[in-house]
Amino acid sequence: MHRSSSVALVCLLLSTPVLAVDGDKAQYVGGTIQSLKEKTDGRFITSDDKALSFAPSKGAAVQIPYEAITELEYGQKAGRRVAVGVLISPLALFSKKRNHYLTITYKDDAGKEQAGVFELGKDIVRTTLKILETRSHREIQYQDDEARKSIGGGKGK
């Protein structure tokens, strides 16, 4: 009996997905933006040529005027995730997952420095960074060479 419950526990642990941001979404991880709570899921809206908007799944959107942005920083954190599924190769059981983090530093309406750290879904990383760099006239600062190379970025820090 103990053996079957141990096997069931291991199967449950191995099948539990590691939570990550969906490919086309973003998550506010933290920072000084008062109207957003940590771990707030949402979407970036980049269609306005004057301001970036983060539209949370619940609540009002936050707008950051491109001209108010003072710094943009991008980095990755590589971690391990457990693959979900019963019939998989033992080699594929653990796969590498990259988290994509964007830190936006800007001045609010009162001229006070603010910062927001966002995790980006893998499908929006390149376009979001390029739009932000182009519209804010700020060069992306990369946390390391691997982050810069992964998206074909510029000179780095």
N, CA and C of each residue as an Amber inpcrd file, in Angstrom:
protein
   471
   0.8310000  -1.2000000   0.0000000   0.0000000   0.0000000   0.0000000
   0.8650000   1.2500000   0.0000000   1.9320000   1.2380000   0.7740000
   2.8110000   2.4000000   0.8370000   3.4850000   2.6480000  -0.4990000
   3.8380000   1.5570000  -1.1870000   4.5100000   1.6930000  -2.4790000
   3.6050000   2.3760000  -3.5020000   2.3330000   2.0080000  -3.5460000
   1.4240000   2.6080000  -4.5290000   1.1500000   4.0770000  -4.2090000
   1.0750000   4.4230000  -2.9320000   0.8590000   5.8280000  -2.5850000
   2.1010000   6.6620000  -2.8790000   3.2960000   6.0600000  -2.7130000
   4.5310000   6.7720000  -3.0550000   4.6200000   7.0170000  -4.5510000
   4.2610000   5.9970000  -5.3300000   4.2690000   6.1440000  -6.7910000
   3.2580000   7.2010000  -7.2110000   2.0990000   7.2150000  -6.6040000
   1.0750000   8.2140000  -6.9330000   1.5550000   9.6280000  -6.6020000
   2.2560000   9.7690000  -5.4700000   2.7740000  11.0820000  -5.0840000
   3.8220000  11.5700000  -6.0740000   4.7340000  10.6840000  -6.4750000
   5.7610000  11.0510000  -7.4540000   5.1170000  11.4430000  -8.7710000
   4.1220000  10.6780000  -9.2280000   3.4200000  11.0020000 -10.4780000
   2.7280000  12.3590000 -10.3770000   2.1250000  12.6320000  -9.2380000
   1.4620000  13.9200000  -9.0520000   2.4610000  15.0630000  -9.1030000
   3.5920000  14.9080000  -8.4240000   4.6150000  15.9500000  -8.4260000
   5.1810000  16.1680000  -9.8210000   5.3960000  15.1030000 -10.5600000
   5.9610000  15.2220000 -11.8980000   4.9680000  15.7860000 -12.9010000
   3.6770000  15.6330000 -12.6380000   2.6930000  16.1280000 -13.5860000
   2.2130000  17.5350000 -13.2500000   2.6590000  18.0800000 -12.1300000
   2.2620000  19.4320000 -11.7500000   3.0130000  20.4390000 -12.6100000
   2.2980000  21.2400000 -13.4010000   2.9950000  22.1870000 -14.2630000
   3.5820000  23.3450000 -13.4700000   4.7080000  23.8510000 -13.9370000
   5.2840000  25.0540000 -13.3660000   4.5320000  26.2210000 -13.9900000
   4.0000000  27.0830000 -13.1780000   3.2140000  28.1970000 -13.7020000
   4.1170000  29.1590000 -14.4390000   3.6570000  29.5680000 -15.5970000
   4.4060000  30.5160000 -16.4220000   3.4130000  31.4040000 -17.1350000
   3.9020000  32.5050000 -17.6200000   3.0590000  33.4420000 -18.3430000
   2.7680000  32.8610000 -19.7250000   1.5150000  32.9100000 -20.1480000
   1.1450000  32.4510000 -21.4880000   1.9480000  33.2050000 -22.5260000
   2.1240000  32.5930000 -23.6790000   2.9770000  33.1220000 -24.7360000
   2.7070000  34.5420000 -25.1710000   1.4410000  34.9720000 -25.1640000
   1.1190000  36.3080000 -25.6630000   0.6860000  37.2690000 -24.5560000
   0.9520000  36.9120000 -23.3230000   0.5400000  37.7400000 -22.1840000
   1.7560000  38.2410000 -21.4210000   1.4800000  38.9890000 -20.3730000
   2.5280000  39.5080000 -19.4980000   2.0120000  39.4390000 -18.0670000
   2.9350000  39.5640000 -17.1310000   2.5650000  39.5780000 -15.7250000
   3.3890000  40.6450000 -15.0180000   2.7100000  41.4910000 -14.2350000
   3.3990000  42.4620000 -13.4010000   3.9590000  41.6930000 -12.2100000
   5.2820000  41.6230000 -12.1260000   5.9430000  40.8680000 -11.0720000
   6.0700000  41.7110000  -9.8100000   6.3440000  42.9950000  -9.9830000
   6.4890000  43.8810000  -8.8390000   7.0950000  45.1970000  -9.2500000
   7.1960000  46.0880000  -8.3010000   7.7500000  47.4080000  -8.5730000
   7.0240000  48.4550000  -7.7560000   7.0070000  49.6710000  -8.2810000
   6.4270000  50.7880000  -7.5350000   5.0980000  51.2790000  -8.1030000
   4.5290000  50.5530000  -9.0350000   3.2450000  50.9690000  -9.6250000
   2.1350000  50.6510000  -8.6240000   1.6150000  51.6860000  -7.9880000
   0.6720000  51.5300000  -6.8770000  -0.6430000  50.8520000  -7.2740000
  -1.0960000  51.0750000  -8.5090000  -2.4010000  50.5460000  -8.8990000
  -2.3580000  49.0710000  -9.2990000  -1.1760000  48.4640000  -9.3060000
  -1.0590000  47.0480000  -9.6600000  -0.5460000  46.2430000  -8.4750000
  -1.1290000  45.0710000  -8.2990000  -0.6480000  44.1580000  -7.2690000
   0.3520000  43.2000000  -7.9020000   1.2880000  42.7220000  -7.0950000
   2.2540000  41.7420000  -7.5840000   1.5250000  40.5340000  -8.1470000
   2.1280000  39.9390000  -9.1640000   1.6060000  38.7370000  -9.8350000
   0.2870000  39.0080000 -10.5550000   0.1060000  40.2260000 -11.0760000
  -1.0880000  40.5650000 -11.8340000  -0.8760000  40.2060000 -13.2990000
  -1.7380000  39.3420000 -13.8170000  -1.6770000  38.9550000 -15.2260000
  -2.3980000  39.9790000 -16.0880000  -1.9210000  40.1310000 -17.3150000
  -2.5680000  41.0550000 -18.2370000  -1.9200000  41.0060000 -19.5990000
  -2.1830000  42.0370000 -20.3760000  -1.6200000  42.1430000 -21.7280000
  -1.0420000  43.5340000 -21.9300000   0.0460000  43.5810000 -22.6950000
   0.5820000  44.8630000 -23.1190000  -0.1690000  45.2950000 -24.3640000
  -0.5440000  46.5560000 -24.3980000  -1.1760000  47.1360000 -25.5850000
  -0.1890000  48.1550000 -26.1310000   0.3270000  47.8660000 -27.3170000
   1.3630000  48.7110000 -27.9160000   0.8620000  49.4430000 -29.1530000
  -0.4430000  49.4150000 -29.3980000  -0.9850000  50.0230000 -30.6160000
  -0.9960000  51.5560000 -30.5650000  -1.0110000  52.1340000 -29.3690000
  -0.9750000  53.5900000 -29.2230000   0.4670000  54.0510000 -29.3900000
   0.6940000  55.0330000 -30.2420000   2.0740000  55.4880000 -30.4650000
   2.5530000  56.4990000 -29.4260000   1.7250000  56.8390000 -28.4370000
   2.1090000  57.7860000 -27.3870000   2.3950000  57.1200000 -26.0420000
   1.7340000  55.9730000 -25.7700000   1.8810000  55.3450000 -24.4550000
   1.7360000  53.8330000 -24.5450000   2.4890000  53.1600000 -23.7060000
   2.3680000  51.7260000 -23.5100000   1.2910000  51.5090000 -22.4560000
   0.4240000  50.5520000 -22.6760000  -0.5960000  50.2300000 -21.6790000
  -0.4280000  48.7950000 -21.2270000  -0.5850000  48.5910000 -19.9320000
  -0.6600000  47.2410000 -19.3830000  -2.0890000  47.0830000 -18.9130000
  -2.8270000  46.1860000 -19.5660000  -4.2360000  45.9610000 -19.2420000
  -4.3480000  44.6720000 -18.4270000  -4.5330000  44.8150000 -17.1090000
  -4.6700000  43.6120000 -16.2840000  -5.9740000  42.8890000 -16.5970000
  -6.0120000  41.5930000 -16.3230000  -7.2340000  40.8320000 -16.5810000
  -8.3880000  41.3460000 -15.7120000  -8.0740000  41.9460000 -14.5750000
  -9.0880000  42.5780000 -13.7130000  -8.5660000  43.9520000 -13.3150000
  -9.3800000  44.9680000 -13.4820000  -8.9790000  46.3110000 -13.0650000
  -8.6500000  47.2090000 -14.2410000  -8.2710000  48.4260000 -13.9030000
  -8.0030000  49.4530000 -14.9160000  -6.5970000  49.3280000 -15.4820000
  -6.4670000  49.6910000 -16.7450000  -5.1650000  49.6560000 -17.4220000
  -4.2500000  50.7460000 -16.8760000  -2.9520000  50.4620000 -16.9240000
  -1.9320000  51.4250000 -16.5230000  -1.2410000  51.8930000 -17.7970000
  -1.1420000  53.2130000 -17.9540000  -0.4750000  53.7630000 -19.1340000
   0.8580000  54.3740000 -18.7370000   1.8740000  54.0730000 -19.5590000
   3.1950000  54.6410000 -19.3640000   3.5590000  55.3670000 -20.6520000
   3.5610000  56.6990000 -20.6290000   3.9290000  57.4380000 -21.8440000
   5.3570000  57.0710000 -22.2710000   5.5370000  56.8220000 -23.5630000
   6.8620000  56.4480000 -24.0660000   7.8960000  57.5260000 -23.7470000
   7.4930000  58.7950000 -23.8040000   8.4490000  59.8780000 -23.5440000
   8.8660000  59.9460000 -22.0720000   8.1010000  59.3030000 -21.1810000
   8.4290000  59.3080000 -19.7500000   9.3900000  58.1860000 -19.3660000
   9.6150000  57.2420000 -20.2810000  10.4960000  56.1110000 -19.9890000
  11.9430000  56.5870000 -19.9430000  12.6250000  56.2410000 -18.8560000
  14.0250000  56.6400000 -18.6940000  14.9870000  55.4730000 -18.8790000
  14.5070000  54.2400000 -18.6660000  15.3800000  53.0830000 -18.8300000
  14.5570000  51.8300000 -19.0940000  15.1170000  50.9590000 -19.9350000
  14.5230000  49.6640000 -20.2350000  15.5960000  48.6010000 -20.0210000
  15.2610000  47.5680000 -19.2650000  16.2210000  46.5020000 -19.0290000
  15.5430000  45.1630000 -19.2610000  16.2520000  44.2720000 -19.9660000
  15.7240000  42.9510000 -20.2760000  16.6900000  41.8850000 -19.7930000
  16.1440000  40.8190000 -19.2370000  16.9720000  39.7020000 -18.8100000
  16.1710000  38.4190000 -18.7930000  16.8900000  37.3370000 -18.7130000
  16.2650000  36.0190000 -18.6720000  16.7080000  35.3020000 -17.4200000
  15.8350000  34.4660000 -16.9570000  16.1990000  33.5850000 -15.8590000
  15.8730000  32.1850000 -16.3400000  16.8750000  31.3760000 -16.4680000
  16.6650000  30.0070000 -16.9170000  16.3550000  29.1390000 -15.7170000
  15.3680000  28.3130000 -15.8700000  15.0150000  27.3990000 -14.7990000
  14.6680000  26.0500000 -15.3900000  14.3620000  25.1340000 -14.5360000
  13.9540000  23.8060000 -14.9970000  12.4640000  23.6740000 -14.7640000
  11.8070000  23.0420000 -15.7240000  10.3960000  22.7590000 -15.5180000
  10.1820000  21.2840000 -15.7630000   9.1980000  20.7690000 -15.1150000
   8.8850000  19.3570000 -15.2670000   7.9020000  19.2420000 -16.4120000
   8.2150000  18.3900000 -17.3650000   7.3240000  18.1770000 -18.4940000
   6.0890000  17.4270000 -18.0260000   4.9420000  17.7910000 -18.6110000
   3.6890000  17.1490000 -18.2510000   3.4030000  16.0650000 -19.2830000
   2.9560000  14.9260000 -18.8400000   2.6060000  13.8630000 -19.7640000
   3.0580000  12.5200000 -19.2370000   2.4310000  11.4980000 -19.7200000
   2.7520000  10.1660000 -19.2500000   3.7580000   9.4960000 -20.1700000
   3.5470000   9.5900000 -21.4670000   4.4040000   8.9040000 -22.4240000
   5.4320000   9.8590000 -22.9980000   6.4890000  10.1090000 -22.2330000
   7.5460000  10.9850000 -22.7150000   8.8900000  10.3220000 -22.4900000
   9.8410000  10.7700000 -23.2400000  11.2000000  10.2410000 -23.1070000
  11.7890000  10.6880000 -21.7740000  12.5560000   9.8280000 -21.1210000
  13.2030000  10.2430000 -19.8670000  14.1120000  11.4570000 -20.0660000
  14.7000000  11.5940000 -21.2580000  15.5570000  12.7510000 -21.5270000
  14.7560000  14.0470000 -21.6140000  13.5030000  13.9400000 -22.0090000
  12.6650000  15.1270000 -22.1480000  11.8950000  15.4580000 -20.8800000
  12.0960000  14.6520000 -19.8430000  11.3430000  14.8510000 -18.6130000
  11.5690000  16.2370000 -18.0260000  12.8230000  16.6510000 -18.0140000
  13.1310000  17.9800000 -17.5140000  13.6060000  18.8230000 -18.6850000
  12.9030000  19.9010000 -18.9630000  13.3110000  20.7720000 -20.0580000
  13.6340000  22.1500000 -19.5010000  14.4820000  22.8530000 -20.2120000
  14.8860000  24.1800000 -19.7670000  13.8150000  25.1920000 -20.1610000
  13.4750000  26.0610000 -19.2720000  12.4860000  27.0980000 -19.5360000
  13.1350000  28.4360000 -19.2370000  12.8780000  29.3930000 -20.0890000
  13.4060000  30.7400000 -19.8770000  12.2570000  31.6650000 -19.5030000
  12.4860000  32.4310000 -18.4730000  11.5490000  33.4870000 -18.1150000
  12.1220000  34.7790000 -18.6650000  11.2700000  35.5980000 -19.2260000
  11.6960000  36.8360000 -19.8710000  11.2020000  38.0160000 -19.0270000
  12.1600000  38.7830000 -18.4920000  11.8090000  39.8850000 -17.5940000
  12.1760000  41.2310000 -18.2140000  11.2440000  42.1420000 -18.1530000
  11.4320000  43.5070000 -18.6360000  11.2050000  44.4600000 -17.4750000
  12.1870000  45.3100000 -17.2150000  12.0420000  46.3490000 -16.1960000
  11.9150000  47.6800000 -16.9160000  10.8350000  48.3920000 -16.6130000
  10.5860000  49.7100000 -17.2090000  10.7030000  50.7400000 -16.0940000
  11.6310000  51.6720000 -16.2600000  11.7880000  52.7810000 -15.3220000
  11.2830000  54.0280000 -16.0280000  10.4660000  54.8010000 -15.3300000
   9.8620000  55.9900000 -15.9490000   9.5330000  57.0220000 -14.8870000
   9.2290000  58.2360000 -15.3420000   8.7990000  59.2990000 -14.4270000
   7.2890000  59.4450000 -14.5440000   6.6330000  59.4540000 -13.3840000
   5.1780000  59.6060000 -13.3930000   4.7890000  61.0650000 -13.6110000
   3.4890000  61.3650000 -13.5690000   2.9990000  62.7220000 -13.8140000
   3.5710000  63.7440000 -12.8420000   3.9320000  63.2950000 -11.6350000
   4.4970000  64.1960000 -10.6240000   6.0130000  64.3100000 -10.7540000
   6.5960000  63.6290000 -11.7470000   8.0420000  63.6720000 -11.9400000
   8.8090000  62.7090000 -11.0530000   8.0790000  61.8300000 -10.3580000
   8.6980000  60.8660000  -9.4520000   9.0820000  59.6030000 -10.2280000
  10.2820000  59.0830000  -9.9390000  10.7790000  57.8810000 -10.6020000
   9.9530000  56.6670000 -10.1650000   9.5090000  55.8860000 -11.1410000
   8.7420000  54.6680000 -10.8950000   9.3920000  53.5270000 -11.6650000
   9.1090000  52.2950000 -11.2580000   9.6420000  51.1320000 -11.9710000
   8.6480000  49.9890000 -11.8790000   8.5760000  49.2320000 -12.9580000
   7.7440000  48.0430000 -12.9930000   8.5290000  46.9070000 -13.6160000
   8.4570000  45.7500000 -12.9980000   9.0930000  44.5570000 -13.5380000
   7.9840000  43.6590000 -14.0650000   8.1120000  43.2760000 -15.3270000
   7.1010000  42.4620000 -15.9820000   7.7430000  41.1920000 -16.5170000
   7.0450000  40.0850000 -16.3710000   7.4660000  38.8560000 -17.0560000
   6.6750000  38.8040000 -18.3530000   7.3860000  38.6160000 -19.4540000
   6.7530000  38.5790000 -20.7670000   6.6000000  37.1390000 -21.2430000
   5.4770000  36.8770000 -21.9030000   5.2990000  35.5890000 -22.5580000
   6.2580000  35.4890000 -23.7290000   6.6920000  34.2870000 -24.0410000
   7.7320000  34.0990000 -25.0580000   7.3400000  34.6030000 -26.4360000
   6.0590000  34.6560000 -26.7390000   5.6200000  35.0790000 -28.0730000
   5.6370000  36.5900000 -28.2870000   5.7640000  37.3630000 -27.2200000
   5.7210000  38.8230000 -27.3680000   7.0320000  39.5240000 -27.0250000
   8.0570000  38.7620000 -26.6800000   9.3060000  39.3730000 -26.2200000
   9.9140000  40.2810000 -27.2810000  10.2170000  39.7380000 -28.4320000
  10.9240000  40.5060000 -29.4730000  10.1500000  41.7440000 -29.9100000
   8.8710000  41.5630000 -30.2240000   8.1020000  42.7130000 -30.7240000
   7.9170000  43.7770000 -29.6550000   7.6500000  43.3560000 -28.4240000
   7.4610000  44.3320000 -27.3440000   8.7360000  45.1310000 -27.1140000
   9.8770000  44.4520000 -27.0600000  11.1380000  45.1620000 -26.8380000
  11.4470000  46.1170000 -27.9830000  11.2190000  45.6970000 -29.2030000
  11.5060000  46.5570000 -30.3640000  10.5920000  47.7800000 -30.3760000
   9.3210000  47.5850000 -30.0840000   8.3800000  48.7110000 -30.0390000
   8.7770000  49.6890000 -28.9390000   9.0910000  49.1820000 -27.7610000
   9.4890000  50.0520000 -26.6480000  10.7580000  50.8300000 -26.9730000
  11.7320000  50.1570000 -27.5460000  13.0030000  50.8070000 -27.8910000
  12.7860000  51.8980000 -28.9440000  11.9740000  51.5970000 -29.9330000
  11.7220000  52.5440000 -31.0210000  10.9330000  53.7640000 -30.5450000
   9.8640000  53.5290000 -29.8180000   8.9770000  54.6370000 -29.4230000
   9.4940000  55.4520000 -28.2500000  10.2700000  54.8230000 -27.3730000
  10.7880000  55.5600000 -26.2080000  12.1250000  56.2350000 -26.5130000
  12.7520000  55.8440000 -27.6180000  14.0870000  56.3410000 -27.9810000
  15.1130000  55.9930000 -26.9030000  14.8850000  54.8600000 -26.2250000
  15.7990000  54.3500000 -25.2000000  16.3210000  53.0010000 -25.6560000
  17.6230000  52.8000000 -25.5110000  18.2150000  51.5310000 -25.8720000
  17.9600000  50.5230000 -24.7550000  17.6250000  49.3040000 -25.1560000
  17.4290000  48.2320000 -24.1780000  18.7730000  47.9170000 -23.5250000
  18.7790000  47.8370000 -22.2100000  19.9550000  47.4010000 -21.4650000
  19.7390000  45.9240000 -21.1610000  20.7110000  45.0890000 -21.5170000
  20.5900000  43.6560000 -21.3150000  21.3390000  43.2580000 -20.0530000
  20.7540000  42.3680000 -19.2760000  21.3810000  41.9320000 -18.0280000
  22.6480000  41.1270000 -18.2730000  22.6990000  40.4300000 -19.4040000
  23.8990000  39.6620000 -19.7350000  23.9310000  39.3770000 -21.2360000
  25.0550000  38.8370000 -21.6970000  25.2230000  38.5630000 -23.1210000
  24.2360000  37.5380000 -23.6390000  23.8880000  36.5630000 -22.8150000
  22.9450000  35.5340000 -23.2450000  21.5750000  36.1420000 -23.5500000
  21.1280000  37.0710000 -22.7250000  19.8430000  37.7350000 -22.9600000
  19.8930000  38.5470000 -24.2510000  20.9870000  39.2400000 -24.4720000
  21.1450000  40.0570000 -25.6750000  21.1380000  39.1800000 -26.9180000
  21.9010000  38.1100000 -26.8970000  21.9960000  37.2110000 -28.0510000
  20.6720000  36.5300000 -28.3470000  19.9130000  36.2150000 -27.3150000
  18.6600000  35.4640000 -27.5030000  17.6350000  36.2210000 -28.3400000
  17.7040000  37.5370000 -28.3190000  16.7510000  38.2930000 -29.1240000
  17.4400000  39.1260000 -30.1940000  18.7250000  38.9000000 -30.3820000
  19.4530000  39.6440000 -31.4210000  19.6100000  41.1020000 -31.0730000
  19.8460000  41.3920000 -29.7990000  19.9110000  42.7620000 -29.3120000
  21.1910000  43.4900000 -29.6230000  21.2500000  44.7170000 -29.1920000
  22.3590000  45.6320000 -29.4560000  23.5570000  45.4130000 -28.5750000
  24.1480000  46.4930000 -28.1430000  25.4470000  46.4950000 -27.4620000
  25.3870000  45.9940000 -26.0250000  24.2600000  46.1120000 -25.3530000
  24.1610000  45.6720000 -23.9590000  24.5950000  46.7480000 -22.9890000
  24.7810000  46.3360000 -21.7380000  25.1370000  47.2610000 -20.6650000
  26.5280000  47.7860000 -20.8060000
